[in-house]
Amino acid sequence: MTPAFAPLQILLVALSWTTEPGTTYTVQTSPDLHDWQTLPFVVEGAGQEESHPIELLDSPSFARLQFSTDGDSNENGLPDLWEWTHFGHLDSDPDADPDGDGVSTHAEWQAATDPTDFFNGEMPVIQLSSGSEWFVAAGEPASQVLAIGVYHLNGVPWRQAPVRIEYESGFAGIIDETTSLTADAIELLTDDFGRMDSESAEFQILVPDMNAHTELVRISCGTASSRLLLRTMQSLPGSPPRQLTRKSLSEVDAEYHWSGPSEGISAFRIQEKDPDGQWIETVSLPSSELPEPDPATGRFSIAVNSLSN
């Protein structure tokens, strides 16, 4: 096999050769025979004639043909075609972990997984246990705790999963409490239980100083995403409940559970949307009627009969 050059025009030549079955080929160029750059293609030989144009940007310029019978011309343990498919270049570090999933690039090749995708094509499940719609005082950081859970489709927690939280509009931002800087987006990792919250991660969501304004915050994880709707108010009636959950007991009875400080609260109200999309008040209690928190968990609970409201 002898590659041949044929001039096409100034600084453009064609490199041609006859391939051999079972052999892969790459082409490299260099201005000094010392520093070589691999061109962005890999050829799998099958006895065919190959011809590729090469731009010679330097003078002098050199080109060489690399070939391998095992498909690994640079001998780094990774097949050339697989490297080009996933990275767009050769000479990847087989021991590196570019997607941060705890699996090396070489092990990803052996397992036929994507070394650049933490989730390897699986769509994670995102749960917002803190609710997907908040009322926030205009111009203030939200007092609610953003609590996120990321899980596999079978319900197993996804540990150390990368989560991106970003403002869709960019009118306000996310405050990093460790640096006091405000950004349009932050990226964090879930813990070993697949959870992440704004208290332990030390960040707050800031809304613009605009009354009756709506903002959207996107929470994305791989190919999955969820949205948090923020509604601004000039003033809030008090600290909102945290981790509020509702459990239906019957068609008319429900049980609510929540946590959060009760100091300074003059009343406690919960509104829900009915089937027609109208907001109705399902719970209305003065502070004197608030239940005592569970001594073990610190959470409040109350049973409600909707017919009595």
C-alpha atoms as a printed R data frame, in Angstrom:
    type eleno elety resid chain resno       x      y      z
1   ATOM     1    CA   MET     A     1   0.000  0.000  0.000
2   ATOM     2    CA   THR     A     2   1.520  3.288 -1.129
3   ATOM     3    CA   PRO     A     3  -0.514  6.487 -0.605
4   ATOM     4    CA   ALA     A     4  -0.267  8.996 -3.456
5   ATOM     5    CA   PHE     A     5  -0.724 12.771 -3.474
6   ATOM     6    CA   ALA     A     6  -2.489 14.515 -6.340
7   ATOM     7    CA   PRO     A     7  -2.621 18.348 -6.414
8   ATOM     8    CA   LEU     A     8  -6.137 19.777 -6.698
9   ATOM     9    CA   GLN     A     9  -5.409 23.487 -6.298
10  ATOM    10    CA   ILE     A    10  -3.168 25.743 -4.242
11  ATOM    11    CA   LEU     A    11  -2.850 24.395 -0.666
12  ATOM    12    CA   LEU     A    12  -5.312 21.577 -1.378
13  ATOM    13    CA   VAL     A    13  -4.198 18.025 -2.198
14  ATOM    14    CA   ALA     A    14  -5.912 14.636 -2.319
15  ATOM    15    CA   LEU     A    15  -4.485 11.668 -0.438
16  ATOM    16    CA   SER     A    16  -5.455  8.382 -2.104
17  ATOM    17    CA   TRP     A    17  -4.806  4.760 -1.197
18  ATOM    18    CA   THR     A    18  -6.240  1.265 -1.453
19  ATOM    19    CA   THR     A    19  -7.607  0.021  1.856
20  ATOM    20    CA   GLU     A    20  -7.191 -3.486  3.212
21  ATOM    21    CA   PRO     A    21 -10.042 -5.391  4.873
22  ATOM    22    CA   GLY     A    22  -9.946 -5.418  8.659
23  ATOM    23    CA   THR     A    23  -7.779 -2.289  8.851
24  ATOM    24    CA   THR     A    24  -8.726  1.180 10.056
25  ATOM    25    CA   TYR     A    25  -7.016  4.352  8.840
26  ATOM    26    CA   THR     A    26  -6.524  7.908 10.072
27  ATOM    27    CA   VAL     A    27  -4.695 10.797  8.442
28  ATOM    28    CA   GLN     A    28  -2.437 13.252 10.259
29  ATOM    29    CA   THR     A    29  -0.843 16.511  9.135
30  ATOM    30    CA   SER     A    30   2.111 18.454 10.542
31  ATOM    31    CA   PRO     A    31   4.058 21.637  9.756
32  ATOM    32    CA   ASP     A    32   7.333 20.318 11.224
33  ATOM    33    CA   LEU     A    33   7.213 16.488 11.451
34  ATOM    34    CA   HIS     A    34   7.026 16.902 15.228
35  ATOM    35    CA   ASP     A    35   3.506 18.111 16.109
36  ATOM    36    CA   TRP     A    36   0.837 16.052 14.349
37  ATOM    37    CA   GLN     A    37  -2.897 16.750 14.120
38  ATOM    38    CA   THR     A    38  -5.373 13.993 13.255
39  ATOM    39    CA   LEU     A    39  -7.978 14.887 10.631
40  ATOM    40    CA   PRO     A    40 -11.657 14.446 11.631
41  ATOM    41    CA   PHE     A    41 -12.463 11.085 10.051
42  ATOM    42    CA   VAL     A    42 -11.740  7.388 10.468
43  ATOM    43    CA   VAL     A    43 -11.775  5.004  7.489
44  ATOM    44    CA   GLU     A    44 -12.641  1.325  7.909
45  ATOM    45    CA   GLY     A    45 -10.929 -0.678  5.200
46  ATOM    46    CA   ALA     A    46 -12.792 -3.152  2.992
47  ATOM    47    CA   GLY     A    47 -10.544 -3.294 -0.057
48  ATOM    48    CA   GLN     A    48 -11.941 -0.079 -1.512
49  ATOM    49    CA   GLU     A    49 -10.169  2.931 -2.992
50  ATOM    50    CA   GLU     A    50 -10.130  5.971 -0.693
51  ATOM    51    CA   SER     A    51  -9.372  9.585 -1.565
52  ATOM    52    CA   HIS     A    52  -9.538 12.489  0.871
53  ATOM    53    CA   PRO     A    53  -8.799 16.180  0.221
54  ATOM    54    CA   ILE     A    54  -6.340 17.804  2.643
55  ATOM    55    CA   GLU     A    55  -5.894 21.524  3.186
56  ATOM    56    CA   LEU     A    56  -2.221 22.391  3.659
57  ATOM    57    CA   LEU     A    57  -2.349 25.598  5.685
58  ATOM    58    CA   ASP     A    58   1.370 25.800  6.473
59  ATOM    59    CA   SER     A    59   4.482 25.810  4.358
60  ATOM    60    CA   PRO     A    60   6.042 23.331  4.500
61  ATOM    61    CA   SER     A    61   3.254 20.862  5.312
62  ATOM    62    CA   PHE     A    62   3.440 17.110  5.775
63  ATOM    63    CA   ALA     A    63   0.847 14.358  5.878
64  ATOM    64    CA   ARG     A    64   0.967 10.753  6.957
65  ATOM    65    CA   LEU     A    65  -1.377  7.777  6.950
66  ATOM    66    CA   GLN     A    66  -1.809  5.786 10.144
67  ATOM    67    CA   PHE     A    67  -3.352  2.337 10.090
68  ATOM    68    CA   SER     A    68  -4.158 -0.411 12.546
69  ATOM    69    CA   THR     A    69  -5.415 -3.964 12.173
70  ATOM    70    CA   ASP     A    70  -7.150 -3.800 15.570
71  ATOM    71    CA   GLY     A    71  -8.799 -0.405 14.919
72  ATOM    72    CA   ASP     A    72  -6.631  1.490 17.428
73  ATOM    73    CA   SER     A    73  -4.032  3.437 15.458
74  ATOM    74    CA   ASN     A    74  -2.802  5.475 18.458
75  ATOM    75    CA   GLU     A    75  -2.702  2.385 20.716
76  ATOM    76    CA   ASN     A    76  -4.538  3.966 23.674
77  ATOM    77    CA   GLY     A    77  -6.861  1.000 24.127
78  ATOM    78    CA   LEU     A    78  -9.848  2.692 22.468
79  ATOM    79    CA   PRO     A    79 -10.972  1.990 18.879
80  ATOM    80    CA   ASP     A    80 -10.466  5.032 16.649
81  ATOM    81    CA   LEU     A    81 -14.004  5.026 15.251
82  ATOM    82    CA   TRP     A    82 -15.522  4.803 18.740
83  ATOM    83    CA   GLU     A    83 -13.348  7.716 19.911
84  ATOM    84    CA   TRP     A    84 -14.344  9.878 16.961
85  ATOM    85    CA   THR     A    85 -18.022  9.069 17.431
86  ATOM    86    CA   HIS     A    86 -18.081 10.140 21.084
87  ATOM    87    CA   PHE     A    87 -15.340 12.770 21.373
88  ATOM    88    CA   GLY     A    88 -14.661 14.099 17.862
89  ATOM    89    CA   HIS     A    89 -10.926 13.464 18.281
90  ATOM    90    CA   LEU     A    90  -8.431 10.720 19.107
91  ATOM    91    CA   ASP     A    91  -5.951 10.452 21.996
92  ATOM    92    CA   SER     A    92  -8.671 10.361 24.674
93  ATOM    93    CA   ASP     A    93  -7.488  9.343 28.128
94  ATOM    94    CA   PRO     A    94  -8.888  5.818 28.678
95  ATOM    95    CA   ASP     A    95  -8.678  6.276 32.463
96  ATOM    96    CA   ALA     A    96 -10.567  9.597 32.504
97  ATOM    97    CA   ASP     A    97 -14.231  9.969 33.463
98  ATOM    98    CA   PRO     A    98 -15.498 12.946 31.410
99  ATOM    99    CA   ASP     A    99 -19.195 12.473 32.284
100 ATOM   100    CA   GLY     A   100 -18.523 12.048 36.011
101 ATOM   101    CA   ASP     A   101 -20.494  8.817 36.427
102 ATOM   102    CA   GLY     A   102 -17.665  6.982 38.186
103 ATOM   103    CA   VAL     A   103 -16.877  4.793 35.147
104 ATOM   104    CA   SER     A   104 -13.691  5.271 33.128
105 ATOM   105    CA   THR     A   105 -13.762  5.876 29.378
106 ATOM   106    CA   HIS     A   106 -12.190  2.451 28.752
107 ATOM   107    CA   ALA     A   107 -14.839  0.756 30.906
108 ATOM   108    CA   GLU     A   108 -17.579  2.698 29.066
109 ATOM   109    CA   TRP     A   109 -16.229  1.349 25.765
110 ATOM   110    CA   GLN     A   110 -16.255 -2.201 27.132
111 ATOM   111    CA   ALA     A   111 -19.825 -1.762 28.424
112 ATOM   112    CA   ALA     A   112 -20.996 -0.091 25.173
113 ATOM   113    CA   THR     A   113 -22.184  2.994 27.077
114 ATOM   114    CA   ASP     A   114 -21.745  6.687 26.282
115 ATOM   115    CA   PRO     A   115 -18.647  8.171 27.994
116 ATOM   116    CA   THR     A   116 -20.011 11.696 27.580
117 ATOM   117    CA   ASP     A   117 -23.491 11.064 29.039
118 ATOM   118    CA   PHE     A   118 -23.835 10.589 32.805
119 ATOM   119    CA   PHE     A   119 -27.272  8.992 32.284
120 ATOM   120    CA   ASN     A   120 -26.278  6.783 29.311
121 ATOM   121    CA   GLY     A   121 -29.465  7.535 27.422
122 ATOM   122    CA   GLU     A   122 -31.839  6.837 30.324
123 ATOM   123    CA   MET     A   123 -34.307  9.573 31.235
124 ATOM   124    CA   PRO     A   124 -34.216 10.228 34.977
125 ATOM   125    CA   VAL     A   125 -37.312 10.991 37.046
126 ATOM   126    CA   ILE     A   126 -37.337 14.399 38.789
127 ATOM   127    CA   GLN     A   127 -39.485 14.945 41.862
128 ATOM   128    CA   LEU     A   128 -40.089 18.363 43.452
129 ATOM   129    CA   SER     A   129 -41.226 17.588 46.967
130 ATOM   130    CA   SER     A   130 -41.242 21.325 47.692
131 ATOM   131    CA   GLY     A   131 -44.056 21.919 45.195
132 ATOM   132    CA   SER     A   132 -43.988 23.345 41.682
133 ATOM   133    CA   GLU     A   133 -45.720 26.702 42.371
134 ATOM   134    CA   TRP     A   134 -44.619 29.263 44.967
135 ATOM   135    CA   PHE     A   135 -45.755 32.687 46.126
136 ATOM   136    CA   VAL     A   136 -42.693 34.844 46.832
137 ATOM   137    CA   ALA     A   137 -42.367 38.408 48.100
138 ATOM   138    CA   ALA     A   138 -41.331 40.727 45.259
139 ATOM   139    CA   GLY     A   139 -37.648 41.631 45.282
140 ATOM   140    CA   GLU     A   140 -36.825 39.095 48.014
141 ATOM   141    CA   PRO     A   141 -35.161 35.674 48.106
142 ATOM   142    CA   ALA     A   142 -37.704 32.875 48.383
143 ATOM   143    CA   SER     A   143 -37.997 31.543 51.930
144 ATOM   144    CA   GLN     A   144 -39.139 28.151 50.667
145 ATOM   145    CA   VAL     A   145 -36.623 25.309 50.443
146 ATOM   146    CA   LEU     A   146 -36.256 23.870 46.939
147 ATOM   147    CA   ALA     A   147 -36.160 20.087 47.496
148 ATOM   148    CA   ILE     A   148 -35.313 17.905 44.488
149 ATOM   149    CA   GLY     A   149 -35.161 14.133 44.127
150 ATOM   150    CA   VAL     A   150 -33.699 12.299 41.116
151 ATOM   151    CA   TYR     A   151 -34.493  8.630 40.537
152 ATOM   152    CA   HIS     A   152 -34.094  5.832 38.007
153 ATOM   153    CA   LEU     A   153 -37.249  4.657 36.260
154 ATOM   154    CA   ASN     A   154 -37.438  1.753 38.722
155 ATOM   155    CA   GLY     A   155 -37.468  4.185 41.662
156 ATOM   156    CA   VAL     A   156 -33.849  3.675 42.749
157 ATOM   157    CA   PRO     A   157 -32.253  6.975 43.857
158 ATOM   158    CA   TRP     A   158 -29.737  8.384 41.386
159 ATOM   159    CA   ARG     A   159 -26.706  9.330 43.468
160 ATOM   160    CA   GLN     A   160 -24.301 12.111 42.467
161 ATOM   161    CA   ALA     A   161 -26.525 13.052 39.518
162 ATOM   162    CA   PRO     A   162 -25.818 16.481 37.970
163 ATOM   163    CA   VAL     A   163 -28.774 18.865 38.333
164 ATOM   164    CA   ARG     A   164 -29.012 22.239 36.606
165 ATOM   165    CA   ILE     A   165 -31.235 24.988 38.023
166 ATOM   166    CA   GLU     A   166 -31.717 28.022 35.801
167 ATOM   167    CA   TYR     A   167 -33.952 31.034 35.339
168 ATOM   168    CA   GLU     A   168 -35.771 30.880 32.035
169 ATOM   169    CA   SER     A   169 -36.351 34.634 31.892
170 ATOM   170    CA   GLY     A   170 -33.197 35.904 33.600
171 ATOM   171    CA   PHE     A   171 -34.978 38.838 35.306
172 ATOM   172    CA   ALA     A   172 -33.636 37.830 38.712
173 ATOM   173    CA   GLY     A   173 -31.272 35.033 39.603
174 ATOM   174    CA   ILE     A   174 -29.992 32.393 41.986
175 ATOM   175    CA   ILE     A   175 -27.895 33.502 44.958
176 ATOM   176    CA   ASP     A   176 -24.896 31.375 45.926
177 ATOM   177    CA   GLU     A   177 -24.775 31.922 49.680
178 ATOM   178    CA   THR     A   178 -21.121 30.849 49.888
179 ATOM   179    CA   THR     A   179 -19.985 33.610 47.513
180 ATOM   180    CA   SER     A   180 -22.973 36.027 47.690
181 ATOM   181    CA   LEU     A   181 -22.929 36.100 43.884
182 ATOM   182    CA   THR     A   182 -26.070 35.948 41.746
183 ATOM   183    CA   ALA     A   183 -26.159 33.796 38.609
184 ATOM   184    CA   ASP     A   184 -28.712 32.800 35.976
185 ATOM   185    CA   ALA     A   185 -27.952 29.122 36.572
186 ATOM   186    CA   ILE     A   186 -26.152 26.758 38.922
187 ATOM   187    CA   GLU     A   187 -25.191 23.099 38.639
188 ATOM   188    CA   LEU     A   188 -25.141 20.791 41.669
189 ATOM   189    CA   LEU     A   189 -25.015 17.067 42.455
190 ATOM   190    CA   THR     A   190 -27.525 14.926 44.311
191 ATOM   191    CA   ASP     A   191 -26.431 13.122 47.476
192 ATOM   192    CA   ASP     A   192 -26.189  9.358 47.986
193 ATOM   193    CA   PHE     A   193 -29.978  9.242 48.390
194 ATOM   194    CA   GLY     A   194 -30.635 11.033 45.091
195 ATOM   195    CA   ARG     A   195 -31.721 14.225 46.880
196 ATOM   196    CA   MET     A   196 -30.666 17.847 46.859
197 ATOM   197    CA   ASP     A   197 -32.124 20.873 48.599
198 ATOM   198    CA   SER     A   198 -31.318 24.565 48.743
199 ATOM   199    CA   GLU     A   199 -30.581 24.500 52.473
200 ATOM   200    CA   SER     A   200 -27.744 21.984 52.354
201 ATOM   201    CA   ALA     A   201 -26.484 23.316 49.000
202 ATOM   202    CA   GLU     A   202 -26.682 26.898 50.352
203 ATOM   203    CA   PHE     A   203 -28.421 28.806 47.602
204 ATOM   204    CA   GLN     A   204 -31.591 30.898 47.365
205 ATOM   205    CA   ILE     A   205 -33.895 31.854 44.525
206 ATOM   206    CA   LEU     A   206 -34.341 35.603 44.085
207 ATOM   207    CA   VAL     A   207 -37.375 37.086 42.317
208 ATOM   208    CA   PRO     A   208 -37.535 40.557 40.701
209 ATOM   209    CA   ASP     A   209 -39.037 43.538 42.495
210 ATOM   210    CA   MET     A   210 -42.223 43.375 40.432
211 ATOM   211    CA   ASN     A   211 -45.620 42.788 41.989
212 ATOM   212    CA   ALA     A   212 -47.993 40.182 40.499
213 ATOM   213    CA   HIS     A   213 -45.215 38.917 38.244
214 ATOM   214    CA   THR     A   214 -44.659 35.319 37.109
215 ATOM   215    CA   GLU     A   215 -41.233 33.708 36.760
216 ATOM   216    CA   LEU     A   216 -40.187 30.241 35.599
217 ATOM   217    CA   VAL     A   217 -37.242 28.277 36.940
218 ATOM   218    CA   ARG     A   218 -36.189 25.168 35.027
219 ATOM   219    CA   ILE     A   219 -34.737 22.147 36.831
220 ATOM   220    CA   SER     A   220 -33.044 19.828 34.342
221 ATOM   221    CA   CYS     A   221 -31.267 16.539 34.743
222 ATOM   222    CA   GLY     A   222 -30.054 14.786 31.610
223 ATOM   223    CA   THR     A   223 -32.940 14.696 29.131
224 ATOM   224    CA   ALA     A   224 -35.554 15.253 31.870
225 ATOM   225    CA   SER     A   225 -36.710 18.627 33.118
226 ATOM   226    CA   SER     A   226 -39.264 20.163 35.454
227 ATOM   227    CA   ARG     A   227 -40.413 23.715 36.109
228 ATOM   228    CA   LEU     A   228 -40.937 25.768 39.215
229 ATOM   229    CA   LEU     A   229 -43.505 28.569 38.839
230 ATOM   230    CA   LEU     A   230 -42.874 31.667 40.986
231 ATOM   231    CA   ARG     A   231 -45.629 34.214 41.574
232 ATOM   232    CA   THR     A   232 -44.516 37.479 43.136
233 ATOM   233    CA   MET     A   233 -46.553 39.398 45.710
234 ATOM   234    CA   GLN     A   234 -45.937 42.825 47.207
235 ATOM   235    CA   SER     A   235 -46.116 41.275 50.658
236 ATOM   236    CA   LEU     A   236 -46.701 37.794 51.943
237 ATOM   237    CA   PRO     A   237 -49.057 36.864 54.779
238 ATOM   238    CA   GLY     A   238 -46.287 34.938 56.548
239 ATOM   239    CA   SER     A   239 -43.704 32.205 56.185
240 ATOM   240    CA   PRO     A   240 -45.096 29.540 53.841
241 ATOM   241    CA   PRO     A   241 -45.228 25.900 54.937
242 ATOM   242    CA   ARG     A   242 -42.371 23.682 53.890
243 ATOM   243    CA   GLN     A   243 -42.630 20.228 52.320
244 ATOM   244    CA   LEU     A   244 -46.423 20.420 52.268
245 ATOM   245    CA   THR     A   245 -48.074 17.114 51.384
246 ATOM   246    CA   ARG     A   246 -51.734 16.151 50.972
247 ATOM   247    CA   LYS     A   247 -53.175 12.687 51.523
248 ATOM   248    CA   SER     A   248 -56.740 11.902 50.457
249 ATOM   249    CA   LEU     A   249 -58.656  9.943 53.089
250 ATOM   250    CA   SER     A   250 -61.954  9.838 51.197
251 ATOM   251    CA   GLU     A   251 -63.834 11.852 48.579
252 ATOM   252    CA   VAL     A   252 -64.362 14.656 51.087
253 ATOM   253    CA   ASP     A   253 -61.660 14.099 53.718
254 ATOM   254    CA   ALA     A   254 -57.980 14.923 53.344
255 ATOM   255    CA   GLU     A   255 -54.955 15.118 55.594
256 ATOM   256    CA   TYR     A   256 -52.233 17.748 55.251
257 ATOM   257    CA   HIS     A   257 -48.677 17.487 56.578
258 ATOM   258    CA   TRP     A   258 -46.067 20.250 56.597
259 ATOM   259    CA   SER     A   259 -43.062 21.622 58.410
260 ATOM   260    CA   GLY     A   260 -41.806 25.126 59.091
261 ATOM   261    CA   PRO     A   261 -41.789 27.704 61.874
262 ATOM   262    CA   SER     A   262 -45.123 28.745 63.332
263 ATOM   263    CA   GLU     A   263 -43.808 31.796 65.170
264 ATOM   264    CA   GLY     A   264 -45.304 35.079 64.035
265 ATOM   265    CA   ILE     A   265 -48.101 33.471 62.033
266 ATOM   266    CA   SER     A   266 -51.484 35.143 62.482
267 ATOM   267    CA   ALA     A   267 -53.346 32.614 60.321
268 ATOM   268    CA   PHE     A   268 -52.742 29.494 58.252
269 ATOM   269    CA   ARG     A   269 -54.469 29.056 54.885
270 ATOM   270    CA   ILE     A   270 -54.267 26.576 52.038
271 ATOM   271    CA   GLN     A   271 -55.816 27.144 48.627
272 ATOM   272    CA   GLU     A   272 -56.260 24.494 45.917
273 ATOM   273    CA   LYS     A   273 -57.546 24.563 42.362
274 ATOM   274    CA   ASP     A   274 -60.894 22.907 41.732
275 ATOM   275    CA   PRO     A   275 -61.654 20.954 38.510
276 ATOM   276    CA   ASP     A   276 -62.725 24.240 36.863
277 ATOM   277    CA   GLY     A   277 -59.327 25.819 37.598
278 ATOM   278    CA   GLN     A   278 -60.680 28.110 40.312
279 ATOM   279    CA   TRP     A   279 -58.764 28.632 43.550
280 ATOM   280    CA   ILE     A   280 -60.714 27.547 46.620
281 ATOM   281    CA   GLU     A   281 -59.706 27.786 50.260
282 ATOM   282    CA   THR     A   282 -59.534 24.315 51.805
283 ATOM   283    CA   VAL     A   283 -57.846 25.224 55.104
284 ATOM   284    CA   SER     A   284 -58.247 28.415 57.147
285 ATOM   285    CA   LEU     A   285 -57.031 28.445 60.746
286 ATOM   286    CA   PRO     A   286 -56.185 31.258 63.140
287 ATOM   287    CA   SER     A   287 -52.850 30.881 64.913
288 ATOM   288    CA   SER     A   288 -54.642 29.849 68.112
289 ATOM   289    CA   GLU     A   289 -55.948 26.718 66.375
290 ATOM   290    CA   LEU     A   290 -52.679 25.561 64.822
291 ATOM   291    CA   PRO     A   291 -51.840 21.993 65.878
292 ATOM   292    CA   GLU     A   292 -48.731 21.171 67.848
293 ATOM   293    CA   PRO     A   293 -45.887 19.682 65.790
294 ATOM   294    CA   ASP     A   294 -44.997 16.032 66.124
295 ATOM   295    CA   PRO     A   295 -42.224 15.887 68.762
296 ATOM   296    CA   ALA     A   296 -40.294 13.261 66.786
297 ATOM   297    CA   THR     A   297 -40.426 14.766 63.285
298 ATOM   298    CA   GLY     A   298 -41.310 18.416 63.938
299 ATOM   299    CA   ARG     A   299 -44.014 18.185 61.268
300 ATOM   300    CA   PHE     A   300 -47.569 19.497 61.577
301 ATOM   301    CA   SER     A   301 -50.646 17.590 60.477
302 ATOM   302    CA   ILE     A   302 -54.349 18.360 60.197
303 ATOM   303    CA   ALA     A   303 -57.378 16.495 58.843
304 ATOM   304    CA   VAL     A   304 -59.915 18.505 56.825
305 ATOM   305    CA   ASN     A   305 -63.458 17.815 55.671
306 ATOM   306    CA   SER     A   306 -64.133 19.801 52.509
307 ATOM   307    CA   LEU     A   307 -67.885 19.779 53.126
308 ATOM   308    CA   SER     A   308 -67.371 21.830 56.241
309 ATOM   309    CA   ASN     A   309 -65.559 24.640 54.384
